[in-house]
Amino acid sequence: MPAPPLRTSPGALRAGLLGGAVPVVGLWLVQAEPSVRLDALFATLAHLSGLLAGYGILVMLLLMARVPAVEHGVGADRLARWHARGGRYVLTCCFAHAVLALCGHAAHTGTDLLSAAGGLLGYPGLAAAAAGTALLVFVGLSSARAVRRRVRHETWRAVHLLTYAGAALAFAHQLAGPDLAGGPLAAWWWTMLHTTVGVLLVWYRLVVPVRQALRHSLRIIEVRTEAPDVVSVVMQGIGLDALRAEPGQFFRWRFLGRRLWRTSLPFSLSAPVRDDTLRITVKACGDHTRRIRRLRPGVRVLATGPFGALTAHRRTRPKVLLLAGGVGITPLRALFETLPGEPGDLTLLYRAGNAAQLVLRDELEAIADSRGAALHYLLGPSDGPFDPLSPRALRNLVPDLDEHDVYLCGPPGMHTAAAIALERAGVPARRIHSEQFAF
Ligand SMILES: Cc1cc2nc3c(=O)[nH]c(=O)nc-3n(C[C@H](O)[C@H](O)[C@H](O)COP(=O)(O)OP(=O)(O)OC[C@H]3O[C@@H](n4cnc5c(N)ncnc54)[C@H](O)[C@@H]3O)c2cc1C
């Protein structure tokens, strides 16, 4: 029997990353020279903010390295949220570092800020550091919600690649800086941290996807219409068991078809892996998802993954409620079939605007019948007079709701409303396991 996959819990990862900042602050402390002079005070605070910014950049890269134990234990959506929040912190540290260094230099030389800036840029490596900071600020601004809503996902991703250039320039600046240049041990440790993260990035974001593509030779064997705007795509490959994909997880898919091959899109498995086939179910909501409907059998597919932590390992109770909204049914359909349970243990609530929008309905009903599981459709417009996701409505359908683990997947609005209603109905937040179809 193969060993269960390694998973890092969110708490352990958070503790590890915060703990990693301790030696960074320690490095600053041993070098800091107590002084009441204004220029020295600015300089010492500039060193602290610079070191923390450097560490923060490393953490940002690590969170996005797609390390399986982290992806499977923490979940891609949570990692993306931490990355976005951490990015703001890193930019604040970069900004503080630049301003404090500038003020320190101005106070030291007795010049104004503009002359001090000109003077600083003359130091070796500082022009590169300024360019690195400018790149990181540019990437940060492109991720602001107001900007992101207006740019295409591909453009935003392409801009994000500049992070690597920004991080490399910042690294060169840090090595030349006073905290590391004077201490070979500290410089070695800092270099090892960066090398490790660099190797993880190259391995999991480049080598593993190429290896998977060569090894599994995935091709589409069927494209089936499930509803007017929803299709299921069935793909077959070689040795797919080796992927160890679990129900509830997703892959990033690159279809080597016309006007699709340049983009990789995340879609959850809508059925467990069987007979060397993978299946996804896709709702057309934009240019790429509309093109997926036109794909034909024979098209090659590159799949990277599996990712995601919405799997059976999160379960803590015998009773489980699966709560799906719209196309969020896909991972829950796979879990509905495979989560272990006795008759009466599983309930699936499926929220949709009307009956025509329900997908995979025959399969869901067959699974409910064969497993003795409860299945309810919650139909109606989201702004209708009756809210089927209110705490009272949920408790009417599932009277012992607070005894359940809940797996929740749906569009952002429904997701937030359902999570609040579940907590009000007595389900503690730690037992609500969710995934959002948005990064
Ligand atoms: C973990 C996860 C699992 C998902 N599972 C399913 C599923 O099983 N079935 C399904 O129909 N949909 C699923 N989605 C949503 C699906 O990925 C998007 O609807 C699709 O990428 C939109 O592409 P588009 O170009 O047609 O639409 P667009 O109009 O270009 O984009 C619509 C939305 O999708 C986002 N998006 C676009 N491209 C990407 C990308 N490469 N990566 C992340 N987000 C992107 C955009 O930021 C935008 O918010 C999932 C999303 C995530 C994050």
The ligand as a Gaussian input file, in Angstrom:
#p B3LYP/6-31G(d) Opt

LIG

0 1
 C       -9.216000      25.820000      -8.253000
 C      -10.204000      26.123000      -9.358000
 C      -11.004000      25.113000      -9.847000
 C      -11.932000      25.399000     -10.858000
 N      -12.737000      24.384000     -11.313000
 C      -13.642000      24.658000     -12.274000
 C      -14.498000      23.617000     -12.787000
 O      -14.429000      22.462000     -12.365000
 N      -15.388000      23.953000     -13.754000
 C      -15.492000      25.245000     -14.248000
 O      -16.318000      25.485000     -15.130000
 N      -14.704000      26.230000     -13.772000
 C      -13.784000      25.985000     -12.823000
 N      -12.967000      26.981000     -12.369000
 C      -13.113000      28.339000     -12.954000
 C      -12.370000      28.392000     -14.276000
 O      -10.999000      28.145000     -14.114000
 C      -12.542000      29.780000     -14.903000
 O      -13.906000      29.969000     -15.127000
 C      -11.834000      29.846000     -16.231000
 O      -10.435000      29.818000     -16.041000
 C      -12.245000      31.128000     -16.925000
 O      -11.539000      31.226000     -18.144000
 P      -12.068000      32.112000     -19.346000
 O      -10.881000      32.578000     -20.075000
 O      -13.098000      31.405000     -20.124000
 O      -12.823000      33.323000     -18.663000
 P      -12.318000      34.789000     -18.395000
 O      -13.469000      35.684000     -18.669000
 O      -11.005000      35.087000     -19.031000
 O      -12.084000      34.717000     -16.816000
 C      -13.178000      34.560000     -15.929000
 C      -12.589000      34.470000     -14.540000
 O      -11.670000      33.371000     -14.417000
 C      -10.372000      33.834000     -14.008000
 N       -9.339000      33.128000     -14.763000
 C       -9.149000      33.191000     -16.096000
 N       -8.090000      32.446000     -16.451000
 C       -7.605000      31.907000     -15.305000
 C       -6.493000      31.072000     -14.977000
 N       -5.662000      30.637000     -15.919000
 N       -6.296000      30.751000     -13.685000
 C       -7.116000      31.198000     -12.711000
 N       -8.182000      31.977000     -12.944000
 C       -8.408000      32.335000     -14.209000
 C      -10.341000      35.295000     -14.351000
 O       -9.460000      36.021000     -13.478000
 C      -11.768000      35.716000     -14.135000
 O      -12.028000      35.985000     -12.791000
 C      -12.036000      26.707000     -11.384000
 C      -11.202000      27.718000     -10.907000
 C      -10.296000      27.442000      -9.908000
 C       -9.405000      28.548000      -9.417000

